[in-house]
């Protein structure tokens, strides 16, 4: 990455090589503002990461309206009235629509989810830091930048351990012929539901919003299903599938999802430091998908699933 001088720049003279290093430099300076990149934005306050947004991950609005906890029109009114003042979270608590614990759990889940995709960018796109930019939700919880980057690396290693084929993460999810056989249905309602709604047009991000799940969780399941031979890899010469017999019953597909709602961008942009990223080392993209990375790819332990299930259960609870 290279840093272009700007009147409002807070980055030190050192040149960050990756998005993670840029976040670390901003955190060390106690910066407040938004670091915007090709795949989304990270918001900082006094050097701590407070919010994250990415088109590849559902946000808190998707989570709350998707499970019926708050009506879409009610959410739009909240953002319209309180968003410009960065007080949407405070308004949610004041009207009793959400408890403090539910808001914090939902916020942390969506923050880590979106931050993974923002920081995983290795395409060398344009990065800009906007000093003083605030997120429409307002203060809820904050995460240390080092912890955030460490978690991003852990999730990336988990994905590569399941099936090191990043082309799956953005391509439409297409079930294979084997997935149509009753004897090859995957174990678990979550993965069966994912297959039922994979129509060859929806990407993992679109499926995540449709099903009300985290972008990372759906991405991990997509890689597991591909490793098991239940999805067509987005390239020729797919590997020999691993046997995963499990009975299950397919359901009728739901209507196609509506375009993702965007609730950010309510603050006025402030010119800031511009980062032009050079391509950083990342997963190698070969011409053919890899061979299975695990003997039982559908049962690779995923420590995030339990947390994500608890978050969704709490948000759906009518307390």
Rosetta blueprint (number, residue, H / E / L):
1 X L
2 X E
3 X E
4 X E
5 X L
6 X L
7 X L
8 X L
9 X L
10 X L
11 X L
12 X L
13 X L
14 X L
15 X L
16 X L
17 X L
18 X L
19 X H
20 X H
21 X H
22 X H
23 X H
24 X H
25 X H
26 X H
27 X H
28 X H
29 X L
30 X L
31 X L
32 X L
33 X E
34 X E
35 X E
36 X E
37 X E
38 X L
39 X L
40 X E
41 X E
42 X E
43 X E
44 X E
45 X E
46 X L
47 X L
48 X E
49 X E
50 X E
51 X E
52 X E
53 X E
54 X L
55 X L
56 X L
57 X L
58 X L
59 X L
60 X H
61 X H
62 X H
63 X H
64 X H
65 X H
66 X H
67 X L
68 X L
69 X L
70 X L
71 X L
72 X H
73 X H
74 X H
75 X H
76 X H
77 X H
78 X H
79 X H
80 X H
81 X H
82 X H
83 X H
84 X H
85 X H
86 X L
87 X L
88 X H
89 X H
90 X H
91 X H
92 X H
93 X H
94 X H
95 X L
96 X L
97 X L
98 X L
99 X L
100 X H
101 X H
102 X H
103 X H
104 X H
105 X H
106 X H
107 X H
108 X H
109 X H
110 X H
111 X H
112 X H
113 X H
114 X H
115 X H
116 X H
117 X H
118 X H
119 X H
120 X L
121 X L
122 X L
123 X L
124 X L
125 X L
126 X E
127 X E
128 X E
129 X E
130 X E
131 X E
132 X L
133 X L
134 X L
135 X L
136 X L
137 X L
138 X L
139 X L
140 X L
141 X L
142 X L
143 X E
144 X L
145 X H
146 X H
147 X H
148 X H
149 X H
150 X H
151 X H
152 X H
153 X H
154 X H
155 X H
156 X H
157 X H
158 X H
159 X H
160 X H
161 X H
162 X H
163 X H
164 X L
165 X L
166 X H
167 X H
168 X H
169 X H
170 X L
171 X L
172 X L
173 X L
174 X L
175 X E
176 X L
177 X H
178 X H
179 X H
180 X H
181 X L
182 X H
183 X H
184 X H
185 X L
186 X L
187 X L
188 X L
189 X H
190 X H
191 X H
192 X H
193 X H
194 X H
195 X H
196 X H
197 X H
198 X L
199 X L
200 X L
201 X L
202 X L
203 X L
204 X H
205 X H
206 X H
207 X H
208 X H
209 X H
210 X H
211 X H
212 X L
213 X L
214 X L
215 X H
216 X H
217 X H
218 X H
219 X H
220 X H
221 X H
222 X H
223 X H
224 X H
225 X H
226 X H
227 X H
228 X L
229 X L
230 X L
231 X E
232 X L
233 X L
234 X L
235 X L
236 X L
237 X L
238 X L
239 X L
240 X L
241 X L
242 X L
243 X L
244 X L
245 X L
246 X L
247 X L
248 X L
249 X L
250 X L
251 X L
252 X L
253 X L
254 X L
255 X L
256 X L
257 X L
258 X L
259 X L
260 X L
261 X L
262 X L
263 X L
264 X L
265 X L
266 X L
267 X L
268 X L
269 X L
270 X L
271 X L
272 X L
273 X E
274 X E
275 X E
276 X E
277 X L
278 X L
279 X L
280 X L
281 X L
282 X L
283 X L
284 X L
285 X L
286 X L
287 X L
288 X L
289 X L
290 X L
291 X L
292 X L
293 X L
294 X L
295 X L
296 X L
297 X H
298 X H
299 X H
300 X L
301 X L
302 X L
303 X H
304 X H
305 X H
306 X H
307 X H
308 X H
309 X H
310 X H
311 X H
312 X H
313 X H
314 X H
315 X H
316 X H
317 X L
318 X L
319 X L
